[in-house]
Amino acid sequence: MNDLFPPFLYHSRKLERKGSCSGQVLRAAGEQKMAAHKNGSLIHIINRASVFFKNGSYRKRILLTSLKPVQCQRRAVSSIGDRNTNLTPHLSSNLAGWSYNELYELSVKDPETFWGSIAKERLTWNKPFDQVRDCEITSGKINWFLGGQLNVSVNCLDVHVAKHPDRVALVWERDEPGTEVKVTYRELLETTCRLANTLKRHGVNKGDRVAIYMPVSPIGVAAMLACARIGAVHTVVFAGFSSEALAGRIQDAQCKAVITCNQGVRGGRFIDLKPTVDAAVKNCPTVQHVFVAQRTTNPTPMGKLDIPLEEAMASESAQCAPEPMGSEEMLFMLHTSGSTGKPKGIVHTQAGYLLYAALTHQYVFDYHPGDVFGCVADIGWVTGHSYVVYGPLCNGATTVLFESTPVYPDPGRYWETVQRLGINQFYGAPTAIRLLLKYEESWVKKYDRSSLKTLGSVGEPINHEAWEWFYNVVGDGRCPLVDTWWQTETGGVCIAPRPAEKGAEIVPAMAMRPFFGIQPVLMEEKVTCLCDESPISGNDVSGALCIGQPWPGMARTIFGDHKRFVDAYFKPYPGHYFTGDGAYRSKEGYYQITGRMDDVINISGHRLGTAEIEDALDEHPAVPETAVIGISHDIKGEVPFAFVVLKEDPSLNHTAVVKELRGLVATKIAKYAVPDHFLVVKRLPKTRSGKIMRRILRKVAMEQTGDLGDVSTLDDPSVVAEIIKAHAQYKSLRSQNT
């Protein structure tokens, strides 16, 4: 598939691997001298320098002794801290010499002193803040570092260019192995400025919203940073969403411009992006321009709104004055599914989000200068925002952009990448881990993974089998594995095994410890309760997971609907942020996430409201009513199961309707949202007030009908037997077809 990587669009520098009995040295082999033509591709502009390694090389230690697999009860330990249990490196000069326990206690008891001290030293300010926080959590009023002004792109780029201009900022691990592209901080700053100037020339100003519909790539990162530089608000939309889903997000944000690519490349396949954007913007009157970058050489039709991005950037200056931004002005919004059909535009602001992303990146993953940080998330999700882009770049790290899939061209892709790039921290989803553990361990062990220092999981709770495989097989039982819990709304990791005291245990498959400033609270599982209930005390208890006080990284509002923000997160348990998740607090006081409590399912780490799927299904003319629930899945974690009521029409072909429903969901949302199961039923179980009793449907789908619980509130309890019988027939038919 050489046509995927035409030399005039992309080039890469392969690493020469020299082995010895004591280790390996990876050296950049002869830097290519490709100069960027004035009107050439953007990738020429951002792709000229070789990899920056300390002392000219990057050394990887090879383990000379094999480590025996450990049992589930075996605990890994935390390495953050020195012999005196002080947290290192220091959070700030004022907090030097403090232990994790002392720092955590200060962060929840005196957040002004804690966060104020750190923010002053770790961020570069145009104007210092004069008030650390002004929050009233019951009303959703959240303000941090008031009076301060800064620019996020300056903190992610300029400060590092001033010290280490040739340090590699991005390693773009493209779809085809061995064709990685490296971008230095200087090159990324120049590209960001050119793109920022292009936006400004075409009327994009401070406060305007810009949709980014792009694959994981340097130009995608530059687009985010360019918006931040001029004060525009970016909303990145995962480049797998349909045109209708994209249009809905553009409309909600009232975007003035869209930045996209002609195509994406993933798993050896071309994915058309521009046609999806074309279809979306037809229904988006606020869009004035569509900037189109070229990922492949395949031509794409250009319309009156379209601007060739590389050509426009080539004529712009590589310098752009950064816009001073107030701490609480919008940085970006990211849409996430809720329990209603309409996705929510979660808003994050400047200083608090950046500080929290950077701090969690450093201390949860034990990042140190010179490390290569490998988070394999897409930039269309919050994990990509916080731990591919903003957190690592604020810390001056080298961050990996992973364009491909875990199994392309084979199941060893992740680990071959770890070996070739010398990745030190690897952060991925349990879904991918569960997929890979189905293959032979040789796909892992054939590659040198001795560069790895920390492993991390994100997106959903990791099960024990996946945790043990990740820890023992991938990490050889020597790398701490951090199971992180957080959400789009939290901005960064809230509960994780790290940071912790030196030598502290890590319990398998458990998030464990709150990060600085996070005060977990368990409440009685009565989400509709509006009374001021007291938290559940003691250990070895379960409840609704809430957080007792604000922290800098948390979301500020839902764009255009602050009432919905308050109703969703602060009204269920007044005085607390309600996460929507349930949790268990162990006898030792550690936290384990037990899953969602609302009508949101987690598909391969992606949250999706069941109401959003139901809305799509209900548009079919033959479908008067549906109910979608989530059921467990060995690989994906959860998958949608759709119960569908059809109109009483003898001419209806049930198989044909289900096929049309699959296409409807794929078109209106995305392919990953298509239910794995469709069960056609005559009616749904409803209470006398008309509410669908979803727990009955979940019991049926999970084949747990022996204990259905109280069904006395159903309008007609006989409906349960009907659905159980229909499910048995469905199951029998599926077994015959497999």
N, C-alpha and C positions, 0 to 999 in steps of 0.2 A: 504494500500500500504506500509506495513511495510518493504517489501524487498527493498524499495528505500533508507532506512536508516539503513543498517546493523551495529550493535553495534561495530564491530571491525574496521569499517572505519570511523564512525562519532559518536560523542556524543555531547550532549548539556546539559546546565544547565537551568532548568526552574526556573522562578521567582515565589516566593510565594507572593500572593497578600493579603494584610491585609488592610481592609477598616475602616474608621471612619467617623463621621459626618463632620469633618473638613478637611479631606484629605485622602490620601493613602500613604503608605510607601511600596515600592517594595524592597524586600531584596533577595539577592541571597540565594537560598535554597541549603544546603549542597553540597559543591563542590565535584565533583566526583574525586576520586584519581586514575585516569587512567594514568599509566606511559607509555611513548612511548617506544616500543620495538626498539632495534637497527635497525632492518630491517623492522619495521612496516610501517603503512601508514603515509603519510605526515600529514594528519589531526591530528594524535596523536601528532605530533611535535608542531603544531601550536595551540593546543586546550586545554591547561592545566589549565589556570587560570580563576578565577571568575571575575565578572564584577567589575570595579572600580567605586565607587560612592563617592562623597565628603562626608566626615564624616561617611563613611560606609553605607550610604543609599542614595536613590534618592527620593525626595519628589515631589509629584504632587498636585497642588492646584485644588480643585473641586469648580466650580462656584456654589454659593448658590442662585443666582438670574438668572432668564431666561432673555435673551436679545431679544428684538423685532427685527424681520427682518427689514433691511433698504432698502430703494429704491435705484435705480440705481444712482441717483444724490448724494447720501450720500457719503462722502469722508472719508476714513480711514486716519490716520495720521501716520507720521514717528516717531519712538521713539528713533532714534539714536541722541545722543547729550545730554548735560546737561542743567540746567536751564539758563545758560548763552549762550546757542546755540553753545558751543564749541563741536567739533566732539570728541566723546569718544568711545572706548579708542583711545589714541593719535596715529597718524600715525607714528610719530617718536618724539624723544625728542626735535628736532629743530622746530617741527611744533605743539608743544603742545599749546593749548589755541586758536587755529585757528578755525573759523567756516567753515561749508561746502562751503559756497559761496567764502570765502577767499581762501580756499584750492583749489577749482576748478579753480579759476582765476589764481592762482600761477601755477597749473599743466599745463595750456595751454600757459601761457605767459613765464614761466621760467621752462620748464620741467627738465632741468639739475639739478637745485636746488631741485625741488620737488622729482623726482625719485631717485636722488643720495643720498639724506638724508635718504629715506626710505630703499633703498637697502642695505646701509651700516649697518643698525641696525637690519633689519628683516631677513636677510640671513646670514648663516654661510659660510665664505669664506676661502679657502685654501690660496688664494692670493687676496688681495684687487684689485678692478678695478681702473684704472687710467684715464678713460674717460667715461663719462656717456652715451653719444650717438654719433653716426656718421651715419646720415641718409640722403638720397637723394631720396625722395619718387617718383619722376618721373621715375627714372630708377629701382625702386624696391630695392634700397640699404638700408638695415635696420640693424643697429648694435647697441646693447645696452651693457653697462657695460664692455667695451673693456679692455683687459689686466687682467680681473679678472678670477679666477679659483675657482670652487666649485664642490660639488657632490650633486645631487638632492636627492638621497636616504639618505644621511647624514642629510639633512635638513628636510626630512620627517620622519626619524626614530631615528638616533643616538642622535640627540639633545634632543629628548623627553625621550628616554631610560635613558639618564644621569640624568634626573630630575624626571620622573614619569614612571619607567619601567613597573609597573603593571596597568597603565591606559589602558582601552580598546581602541584599535585602530579601530578594525572592529567588527561589529555585522552582521554576515551572516544570513540574514533572508531567510532560505531555503524554498523550494517549499511547504513543509508540515508545516502548522502553528504550532507554539509552539515547534519547533525543532531548534531554533536559536543556533548558535555557536558564541562564543566570543573569540577574539584573542587580546592579549595585545600587546603593542608596543615592548616589549622585545621578545615575541614569533614571531612577524612579522619580526623583525630584524634578528633573528636567521634563520627563514625560508628563508628570502631573501638571506642571506649569503650562505646558503646551496645550494640554486638554482643557485646563481651566480657562486659558485665554480664548480657546475656541468657543467654549460655552458662553463666555462673556460677550464675545463678538456677535453671537447670535441671540443676544437678548436675555440670557439666563443670569439672574442677579440674586443677591442675598435674599433668602426666604423662599425663593422659587423651589418647586419640587421637581425632581428629575428621576424618572424610572430607569433602572439598569436591568436589562434582560440579556445576560451574557454568561458564557461558560466560565469556569475557573481559569483565569489567565491574568497576566500582568496588566493588560489593558483594562480588565474588569476592576482590579485593585486601584489602578490609576484613576479610573472614573469615580470611584468612591472618594478618593483623596482629593480629586479636583473639585468635587462638590464641596467638600469640607473647606477647601482653601478659599473659595469665593463666598462661602456662607450659604450655598444652596443646600437643600435637604434631599438626600438620596433615599430612594426606596428600591431596594434590590428585590427582584422577583425571580424565583428559581426558574432556570431556563428549561423547565420540563412542564411548566404549567401551560394549559391550553390558552387559546386566544381570548376566550370568554373570561377565564380566571384572570388573565393579564389585564384585560380591559377593565374589569371590576376594580382592580387595585389601582390602576391609573386614574380611573374616575374618582375613587374615594380620596386619593391624594391630590387630585386636580393638577396633575403633572403638566409642566410646560414643555418638557422635552423627554425623549426616550433615547437611550444609548444601547445599541445592540451589535450583533455580529451577523454576517451573512449566514454562517452555519456554526454548529458546534461539532466536536469530534469526541466520541466516547465509545469505548469497547469495540474499536475498529469500524464504527459506523458514522456516517454523516447525519447530522440532525439539523434540519432546516429551522432557523430562528427568524429570519427576516419575514417570511410569509406569515408567521404567527403574529408578528408585530403589525404587519400591514392590515391583517384582519382585525386586530384589536383597536388600532387607532381610528378606524372608520367610525367607531362609536365613542371616540374621545375628543370632543371639540376643543379641549384646552391645550392639546398637543400642537405645538407650532413647528417643531423640528424633530427629525429622527436621524441620529448620527449612527452611521453604519461602518463598523470595522470589518476587516477581511481576515477571517480565520483560515479559510481555504481559498484556492484559486478559482473555485466554481463561481460563475457569474450569478448575480442576483438582480432582478429588475429594480430600478430606482424610480421613485415617484417624485412629486413636487415637494413633498415634505423632507425628502431624504438628502443627507449630506454625507459624502464619503469622508469618514473620520480621519484617516491617515493623510489624505490630501489637505484637508483643512488644517490639521495640526502642523504640517510641514512648513507652513508659512507663518506660524506663530512663534513668538519669543519663548525661549526656554526659561524665562523668569516671569514670575507673577507675584505681585505683592499680596501677602495673605490678609484676609479680612479679619480684623479683631472681632471676636464673638463673645457675647456675654455667656457666663457659665451655664445659664439656664435656657439659652436659645437652642432651637432644635438642631440636632446633628443628623439623625436619620429616623425613618419610621420603617417598621417591618411588620408585614401582615401575618397574623397567626389565627388559627381557627379557634372558635369558641363554641359554646353550647347552642348558640343560635346559628342560623345559616350564613350570616354575613361575616366574613373575616374581619378581624380587628386590626386597625393600623396602630400598633404599639409605638409610642414615641420615646426616643432616648435623646438626651441633651448632651452638652459638650463635656464639661470638666469632670463631673462625677462619674459618668460612664467610662471615660478614657482612663481615669485613675483606677477605677475598680477593675477594668479589663487588664490593665498592665500589672496591677498588684497580684491578682489571682493567677495570671500567666506565670509570673515569677515564682510565687511561693507554693502554689498547688503542684506545679510540675517540676519544681526544683531547677528552674532555668538558670544558667550561668552564661556570661558573655562568651561568645565563641561557639555555643551550642547550635545545632541545626534542629529546629523545631518542626515536627511533622504532624500537623493536624490535617486529616484527609477529608474534612467536611467541605461542602459546597459553599461558596460565598453567598448563595441565596438564602441560607439559614443563619440563625443568630450565632451558631458555633463558628461559622466562617467569618462573621463580622468580628467577634471578640477574640478568637484564637487562631485565625489565619491572618487577619489584617491588623486590627487596632492594638490588641494587647502585645503581640510580638514586635510590631514595628515601633511602638512607643518605647519598648525596652531595647531597641537597637538590635533585634535578633535577626537571624536568617530563618525565614519561614518558607515552608514548602507549599506549593500550589499543586494539588493532585487532580489531574484532569480525567483520569481513566477510571476503571472499575477494579474491585479486588481480584477478579478472576480473568482479567485480560492481560496478556494472551493466555495465561494459565493461572492456577491458584497460588502460585508463588510470587505474584506481582508485588504485593506489599513488601515482602521480605527481601526480594531482589532490589527494590527501591531503597530499603533501609541500608543494605550493603553498599550500593553504588553511591548513595548520597551521604552516607555516614550519619544517619539520623540518630539523634540522642534522646528525644522525647517523641513517642508515638501515641497519637490521640485518635481513637476511632470509635465506631458504634458497635454495640453488642450484636446488632443484626449481621454485620459483616463477619464478626468473630464466629457467630453460630453457623454461618454459611461455610466458613473456611475449615472449621473443625470437622466437617464431614469428609474432608479429603485426607489423604495420607500425611503423616507428620513429615515425611521426606520433603514435601513442598516448602516446609519451613526450614528444616535443618540443613538443607543443601546450601543455604546462604549464611554468611557471616553476619550475626546480629550483635556482635560484641560492642558496637558503638552505643547500643541502647542503654539508657540510664533510668528512664521512667516510662511506664505504660499508663494509658488512661482510657476510660470508657465514658461515653456520653450519649445522651438521647433518651435513654430508658434504663430501668434497673437491669443490671447484668445478672444472669442466672449463674448458679454455682458451677455447672459444667463448663460454661464458656469462660468463667473467671479462672478456673483451674487450668484450662488449656492455654489461655492467654498468658497466665503467669508462669506455668511450668514449661510449656513447649516453646512459646515465642520468647519469653524472658529468661528461660533457663533457670527459673527459680531464684533469680538474683536481682530482678528489677522491681522496685515497689510498683504496685498496680493501684491507681487511684480511680475509684468508681465515683464519678462526679455527678451531683444533682444540682440542676439549675433550670431556668426557663428563659424564653424570649423576654419575659417581663422582668426578670431579675438582672439581666445585663451581663452576668458572669457567674462563676461557680459560687454556690452558697454553702453547700455541704460536701465535704470530701475528706478522705483520710489525712490529707496534708493541707496546711502545715500542722506540725505537732511537735511535742517535746522530742528531743533526741532519744532514739530507741523505742519510741511509742509503737504499739502493735498496729497492724492493719488486718482487719477481719475480712475474710473473703466475702465478696458480693454485698458489701455494705458501705454506704456513703460516709457514715460515722460522725465526723466532727464539723461543727459550724465554722465558717470562715470569719475573719475579723468583722465585727459589726453586725453579724447575723445572730439573732436571738430566736431559735426555734421554739415554738409553742405547740402543744397538742391540745386540741379542743374536742368536745363531744361531736360525733359525726351527725350533726343536724344542720345541714347547710342552709336551710330556710329559716333557721332561728334568728330572730332579730334582737334577742335579749342580750344583756351584757353578762355572758357566762364566764366563769372562772376557768383558767386552764387546768388540764388534767395534771395532777402532781405525781411525783414518784417515778420509778422506773418499771420496766417490764409492762408497759402499757401501750395502747394504740389509740389513734385518733386522727382528726383532720389536721394536717400540717399547716400551721400559720407561722408568720414571722412577726415578732413583737414590736419592732421599731424600724424606722426607715434606715436605708444605707445608700451611699452615693450612686451605686450603679443601677438602682431600680428605675423602672419606667415611670414617666411623669403623667401620662394621660393616654387615652385613645384619641387619635386625631379626629377632631370635629365632634366628639361625643364624650365629654368628661363624665357625664352622668352614668354612662355605661361602664366607664372605668371604675367609678366608685361602687356601683351596684355589683360588679363582678368580683372585685378584689377586697373591698373594705366594708361593705354592708353586711355580708354574711356573719362576720364576727367583728363587731365594732371595736376599734382600737388595735386591730391586727390586719396584716396583709394575709389574705387567704390564697393559698397556692393552688387549690383544687386537687391536691394529692393527699393521699392518706400515708401515714408513717407509723412505724413501731419504734419505741425507745427501749433499748435493751436494758438488761440488769446493770450493765456497766455504764449506761447513759449515752450509748451510741445510737445514731439514727439510721433506720433502714426504710427506704421508700417502698410502699406497698402497691402503688399504682393510682390511676386517676379515680376521682370520686364523682365526676360529672360526665356528661355525654360527649366526651372527647376521647378518641382512641389514638394510639401511638403506633403508627405503621412505619417500621424500619427507622424509628427515631423521629418521624415527622408527625406532629400533632395535627389531627384533622377532626373537625366537629362532625358528628353523625348527622346533624341537621343539614349540613352543607351537602352531604351525599343524598339525603332524603329530598332536598329541594330539587336536585338534578333529576332524580328518578320520577318525582311527581309531575314533571313536565311532559312525560309520555302520555299521550291521549288515552291509552288503554289502562292507565294506572291511576286509580282514585286515591290510593293510600299506600304508604310504605312505613316500615320501621327498620332502622339500621342499628345494630349493636356491634361491639367489638368482641372477638373471641381470641384466645391465645393461639400462637403459631410458632412452630419450632424455630423457624428462621427469622421471620419478620417481627416477632414479639407479639403483635396483634394484627388481625385482618378484619375488614368489615364483613358482616353477615347480614344480608338484606332479606327481610320478610316482605313479600310483595302481594298486595291484593289487586286482582285484575277485575275489570268490568265483566258483568255477566253477559258474555257474547260467545255463543257456541263456535263462531267462525274464527275466534282468536287462536293463533298458533303460539302456545306458551314458549316453545323453544325459540321461535323467531323474536318474540317480545323480549325475552331475556337477553338475546344477542343485541337487540337494539338498545336495551338499558345499559349494557356494558359500554357500548359506543357513546351513549349520552353522557355517562359519568366521565369517560376519558376526554370527551370534547369540552365539557363544561368545567372540569376541575383538572385532572391529570390521570395518566394511566395507572399510577400507583394507588389512586383512590378507588379504583374499580373493585367492588366487593368480590371476594373469593367465592362466596356462596350466595345463590339466589333461591329462596324457597317460596314458591307460590302458595298462598293460603287463602281461604275464603274470607276470613276476617281476622282482626287483631284483638288481643286480650285488653279490654278497657275497663276502667272503673266506672262507677255510675255517673261520675262527673265528666267522663269522656277521656280521661288520661290513659295513655297506653302504659301498661304495666311491663316495662322493659326487662325487669329482673326475671319474669317468667320466660320471655323470649331467650334471654341469656342462658337460663337453665336448660332449655330445650336444645339450643345450639351446642352447648357444652356437654350434652348428654348426661345431665345431672337431675333428671326428672324424679328421682326417688325422694327428693326433699324440695318441694316447690314453695314451702312456706305458706303463709296465710293467703288464701285466694278468695276469702269471703267478701272482699270489697269489689270483686269483679261483677260487672253487670250480668254476665252469663258465664258461669264457671265451666260450662261444657265446651267452650271454645278451646280450653287447654288440651283436652283430649283430641280435638280435631287437629291442632297444630302438631301434637306429638305423633299422631298417625301420619300426617303429611311428611314430617321429618324422617320417620322410619322408611317411608317409601322413597324419599329423596336419597337417603343414605344407601339403600339397597340398589337403586339405579346407578349411583356413582360407583359402587363396588363392582357392578357388572361391566361398567365401561372402562375400568382400570385393569 
